[in-house]
Amino acid sequence: MKLPLLIAAASFAANGYAQVKMNDVNTPLHAMKPDYVTPYGAPHQDSVKAVLNRVYTYLNQVTPAEWINKHTKASVATNAIDTQTIFKPGDFRLTSYEWGVTYSGMLRAGETTGDARYTDYVQQRLRFLADGMPAFKRLYQQYPKQPNAMRSVIDPHALDDAGALCAAIAKLIAKGDQPNLRPLADNFIQYISSKEFRLPDGTLARNRPQPNTLWLDDLYMSIPALAQMGKLTGNGQYFDDAVAQIELFGKRMFVAEQKLFMHGWVEEMQVHPTFHWARANGWAIMAMAELLEVLPASHPGRNKVLQLFRIHAEGILAMQDGTGFWHQLLDRNDSYLETSATAIYAYCFARGITKGWLDKKAFAPATLLAWNAVSTKVNGKGQVEGTCVGTGMAFDAAFYYYRPVNVYAAHGYGPVLLAGAEVLELLKTNKFEINDSSLQLVD
């Protein structure tokens, strides 16, 4: 009944009569359009696909899969690789852990969009690495002191070298017809399982920046690989190790009062500075999502992992900013809004809803708001803006507050692909409406 009043008032003014004062009697004030900073409401599937396409187009152009001579810059065939051979430079490294996440994001985008280009991107680059591996391995054995473009693949020295790439490779192998990729996956998982430094109780750890340090990031640098190799091989020990890492990290680093993880923990310290760095919390919840995806229902540790995933999701949800983003330090609203963590949370929430791990009515609106926010940070070239660069573990707030952001921070691209792909799945399988001006999921 109130809408005709608005039309009548507009007509009245347009015909030169005195302007009707709009008040609670003649105007549905509750229906006034808010001045949202971030687009509000459910995005169209086509708009999500358009964002994914921009990211794909950019990355496909700036990540060449080609060997060149480092002096002449001439292209080098696989059978002619020698000590002067390097990757053709692009904007990003094909063998970084960030690119392991990007490969996983491309694979998921291929699944939800039905567009083979995303899967082809991964196949072309991982096969390229696998094809070059034997020659570079021979060179490494013959000249161990000389620079080697594939050193981190041949002889991993950290979880960063191995985990995310291993997970992506295992996912691609599972799609079939990838025989030359298995040596890469086996080499990576051997490093994670038997060579990476651990505390006496088996917790994966580092000796930087202090001896016996836990980095929350390492949950993602290990668990997805263990989970995917458990699925690929049927070896339950991989699942057991993955579940154990969740428990071991959780008892030391999960702050129950805030339902969030601290970023770092040092065994010899009595006081553990509690900085809830956003992306590290993202790595943690995404590691749990990856594990839950493949962990057998009968595994005795599954319920504990699922419970922690849900509690952590609740803690993260409570920290979302009104813009749809999350802050660099989750509980410090004067720290900047950060894109990669926001994308990770959008992905994990959407995945949790699709799999039935999270209450869809409670989490779906925040998920779509997060995606809408992330989509504003993908520029016309397909670059992801607002992503924090690589970040060590620190004991002071300033370190986190002032970490730079950069479009070449590779950490943003995989999460954006994953988020867009999973939000697309969410939109395909659920309906949304604006009810009393707010976004609601409709049964």
N, C-alpha and C positions, 0 to 999 in steps of 0.2 A: 504493500500500500504506500510505502514511503518513496519508492522510485518515481512514480508519477509526480510527486511533489517537487522533486529535483528538476524534472523536465519542465514542469509548469513555471518554476522559478526562473529557469534559464530563458524560457520563451517570454516571460513577463519583462525581464531586463532587456532582451533583444529588441523588443518592440517599443523601447523608449520609456517604459514605466519605471517608477522608483525601484531601486534594487531591493529585493526581499532579503531581510536579515536571516541568515542561516543559523539555526539554533537546534536545540535538542528536540523541539516540537515538530519542526518541519523537515529535518535532515537526519538521515541515518548516519550519525557521526562515526559509529563503530565500523562503517564500511568505507570510510575515507582511506585513500591509498597512502600507506606510510612511505616515507622517504628512505627506503632501504639502501644501504651501502652496497650490498651484494644482491644480485637478482634473486627474487624469492619465488618459490613454487617449484613444481616438478619440471625439469627440463624435458624437451622433446628428444626422442631417440636420435633423430637426425642431427641435432645440435651436438650431442655427445659424440656421435660418429665423426662429425666435422672436426672436433678438437683432436680426436685420436688421429685423424687423417693428417692434420697439420703437423703433429709431432712425428708421425711416421715419415712424412715427406722430407722434413728437415733432417731427421736422423739418417735416412737412407742416402741423402746427398753428402753428408759430412762424416760418414764412417766407412771409408772405402775398405774393401777386403782385397788387398793387393800388396805384394812384396815389391820393394824397390832397392836399388843400390844406393847406399847412403851418400855416396860422392857424386855419382852421375845422375841420380834420380830416375834412371831408366828402370822400367818394369823388369822383374825377375820371375822366371817360371819356377814352379815348385821343384822341378828336377835340377835347377841351377842354383839353389840356395847355397850361399857361402857365408864367410865371416863378415862380409860387408853388407849383408842383407838385413833390411829393417822393414817394419810396417810402413806403408805409405801414410804419412801424417794426415790425420783428420782432426775433428774437434774433440774426439773422445777416444779412449783406449778400449780396444776390443777385449782385453783380458783382465779388466779391473772387476772388483766385486760389484761396483755400481752397474757395470754392464751385464753381469750375471742377473741382476734384478731386472734390467731392461729386457734381456732375452726372455725372462719369465713373463714380463708384461706384454711383450709382443705375442708370445704364444697364447696368452689368455685373450688378448684382443682378437687374434685370429679365430679363437673358438666362439666368442660372443658376437662378433660382427659377421662371421662367415666369409671374411675377406682373406684370401690366401696370401696376400702380400705380406702380412705380418708374420705368418709362419715361415714364408720363404726367406724373409730377412734373417731369421734365426738360423735356418738351415744353411744358408749360404755362408754365414760367418763362422758358425761352429764347424762346418765341414772344412772351410778354409783353414781354421786352426788345426784341425785333426790331420789334414793333408800335409801341413808343414811340420808337424810335430816330429816325425822320424828324422828328418834332415837336421833340425835344430837340436834334437837330442844327441845325435852323433857329434855335432859340433861342440856341444856342451861337455861331452865326455872327453873330447880331444883337446879342447881349449877352455877349461873350467874358469880361468881367470878373465877371459875376454867377455865383453858385453854380448848378451844373447837376447834377441827380441822375445824369445819364448821362455826365458828363465823361470818366471813365476809359475808357468804351467808345468814345466819339466820338473822343477825342484822347488815346490812351495815352501816358503819360510814363515807363513802366518796364515791364520784362518781367513784373512782378507783375500789371500791368493786363491783359496780353494773352495770355500763353502758355497757362495752364491752361484758361481760358475758351475759347480758340480750339480747343484739342484736343477739348474736350467738344462744342463746336458742330459740328466736323467729323465727329465720331463720329455725332452725331444726323443730320446731313445724309446721311451714308452709308446710313442706314436708309431713306431715301427720303421724298419728299413734304414737303420742308422749304424751299420756294423763298425764303421771306423771311429765312432765316438766313444765306444766302451773303454778303450785304454785311457782316455782322458778322465772319464768318470772314476775308473778304478784307482788311478793315480791320486786323484784328489781325495777320495774317501779314505784311502790308506793313510794319507797325511793326517786327516782329521782324527781318525780312530786311533792311530798308533804313534804319531810323531809330534803332534802339537803339545806344548807344555800344559801340564795339569797339576793341580794341587793334590796332596796325598789322597784325598777322598774322591778323586776323579774329575773334579770341576775344571773345565777348560779355562785357562788363565793366561796372563801375559806378565812379562817382567818389565813392563814400562807403563807409566812413567815411574812407578815404584815396583820393587820386587813383589811377586805374588798378588797381582792386581786383577780384579775382575772388571771387564768392560761389558756393560749391558748389550752393546752392539753385537757381541759375540754369540748371543742367542741366535741371531739371524745368520751369522757367518758359519754356523755349524748345524743347527737343527733342521732347516729345510733339506740340506744335503743328506743328513742321516735319515730323515723321513722318506725322501724320494728313493734313496738307495735301498731302504728297507722294503719299499713297495716293489722296486725293480728286481731285487734279488730274492725276496722272500726270507731274508736273514733277519730274524727277530731281534738280534743283538743291536742292530742299528736303532730300532724302535726303543729298545730298553735304554740305550745311551741317551737318546733324545729326551725321553721322559725324565731321566735322571738329571739332565742338565736343567730342565725347567724347575725341578724341585730344589736342586742345589743352589741355583741362582736366586730362586724365589725366597728361600729361607734367609738369605743374607741381604738381599737388595730390595725386596718388596716392602713398601711402607704401608701397612694395613690401614692406618688412619686416613690416608689420602687415596688409597687404592691405586697408587702409582709406584713405579720403580725409581730408585736413585740411579744415576748414571754410572758411578764407579764405586768400587769397594776394595780396600787393601787389607790383607790378612793381618799384618802386624799392627794396624792402627786400632785404637780404642774408640776414637771418634770418627764417624764416617760422614763427611759433608754431604748433605742431601740436596743435590741439584737434579730436578726432574726435567732433564733435557728432552725436548719433544721428540726428535727423530729417534733417539735411543729407545724411548718408550714405544715408538712405532715399530722399530726392529723387533722388540720383544713380543708385542701382540701379533705381529705378522708371522713371527716364528711359530707361535702357538696355533695360528690359523692354518699354516702350512702343515703342521704336525697333525692337527685334528682332521685335516682333509684325508689323510691316508692311514692314520693309526687305526688298527682293527678295533671294532667295537668290543671285542673280548679282552683287550689288553687291560691288565689290572690298574694301570696308571691313567687310563683315559679320563675317568671322571674327575680326577684331581686337575688334570690339564684343562678340561672344560670349565671347571669351577673357577680356576684362576683367570682364564680367558674372559669369563663373564664379569668377574669382579673388576678386573683391569679395565674392561670396556666401560663399565659404570663410572670408574674414576676418570677416565679420559673424557667421556661424554659430559661430565659435570664441569670440565674446564673449557669447553668450546666458547669462543668469543662470539659476540653478537654479529660479527661480520661473516661468521662461518668458518674462519680460520682458527688455528690454535697458536698459542704463543711459543716462542723459542724456549723459554722456561715455562712449563705448563701452568704453574701456580703463581707466576709473576706477570701481572697484566701490563707492566711497563716495559717488558721485553717485547721485541718485535714479533709480528705475525709471520709465520714461516710456512712455505708452500709444501715442501716434501713431506713433512710430518702430517699436514692436513690431508694430503693425498693418501698417505698410508692408512690413516684412520678411516677415510671414506671407503677405501678398499676393504679393510677388515670388517667394518660395520656392515657393508653391503654383503660381503661373503658370509658373515655370521647370520644375517637375516635369511639369505637364500638357503643356507644349510640348516636353519632352525636352531642355531645356537643362541641367538639373541631375540628379544621381544621386538617384533617388527614394528609395532605401532609406536614403541618408545624410541627406537633408533632410526627408523627410516627418514623422518623429516630432517633430523640432524645430518644424516648421511647425504641427502640431496642438497642441503644447504652447503655442506662442505664441498661437494662437487661443484656447485655453482661458484663458490669462492675460488677453487682451484682453476676452473675454466677461465676466469678473468686474468689469470697469470700466464696463460699460454698465448704468446704474442702472435702477430701475423705471420712471422717466419716459422712458427712452431717451436720456438724456444720457451723453456720454462723459467719464468722469473721468480724472484723471491726465495730461492733455495739457499740455505746455509751451506757453506763450503765444508770440506772435511774437517772434522773436529776431534781433537784428543780429549782426554779426561782430565779435569782440573778440580782444584779445591777452592776456587774463588768465583764469585758471581760475574765479575767484569769479563772474564774469559768468554763466557757464554753470551753475555749481552752484546758484545762487540765483534762476534764472529762475522766476517763479511758474507754477503750474498752475491751470487753471480750466475749468469745464464749458462756458464760452462761448468757449474757444479753438477757433476754427472748424477748425483744422488736424486735429482728431481724427476728424471725421465721415466725410469722404471715404475716408480710409484704413481705417476700420472697415468701411464698406460694401464696399470693394474686397476686404478680407481675408475677410469672411464669404462674399461671393459666390464667391471663388476657392477657399476651403476647401470650400465646398459642392460645387463641381465636382470637387475632389480626392476627396472622399468618395464621389461618385457613380461615379467611374471607377477606384477602387482599393479593395482590401480590407485591413483591419488586424486584428491580433490581439495579445493579451497572451501573450508566450512567455517563460517563465522570468521572469515579473513585469515584463518591459519591453515597451513598444509596438513592434511590428514591422510593416512593410508586407509583405504577402503577395503573391507573384507569382500 
